[in-house]
Amino acid sequence: MVEEKARVAGLVAAQEKAIALFDEVEARGLVAPGRGEREVSDAIRDLANGMFGTTKHWHKRIIRSGPNTLLPYRDNPPDRIIGEDDVAFADFGPIFEEYEADFGRTYVFGDDPDKHRLLKDLPRIFDAGRAAFEADGAMTGAQLHQVVEELAAEAGWSIGIWHAGHLVGEFPHETNDGAKAESYITPENTTPLRRTDRAGRRCHWILELHFVDRERGFGGFHEQLLDLG
């Protein structure tokens, strides 16, 4: 019990630091038109190092803008300059005191009403997905994925990746791949999300939303802890 309390405290503290980091990113206007995606990614990395001494990230740092926001995590598009009427998102996995954070936010520039609607829908649907999870103690990954997919469709968006979240924990991150459906919030995961892992530890989850409008050519991203914080 003491160990689990420490794990929970570590994961929540890691997320709180990620929130503080991205609050400062917004305050400093680091994600902005005229800046390159790689330039912004490096600036956020340097800010994290300055604020928290963070030098490790458990997955690649992502800043994407414009049509690049349609692409899934595994793609590596060429560097792009953020435009004046653009949408951009950040997906970072900083490690704080050996606990993983996984945090994503979207930024909209200009007056495009559909992009601003996406900006509002992402946190709204995140909260609705979390509420559905909290209301069903036996919810499986497949069931939560269906909830997210239906909420996205009702709002006029498609899901841009094959899952809607994944396990999170201590670093180094437990290897997850497409063959391990139970590690993801995906239609193939028919196991309850509230369970223990192979080491007997309670599973903790990230809810990851990547919504896209392929016709209009943009997408957005929002992720953070599902079951904690």
Beta strands, then each sheet from edge to edge (+ up, - down):
strand 1: 62-65
strand 2: 87-92
strand 3: 95-96
strand 4: 99-100
strand 5: 103-108
strand 6: 158-159
strand 7: 165-168
strand 8: 204-213
strand 9: 218-225
sheet 1: 1+ 2- 5+
sheet 2: 3+ 4-
sheet 3: 6+ 8- 7+
sheet 4: 6+ 8- 9+
end
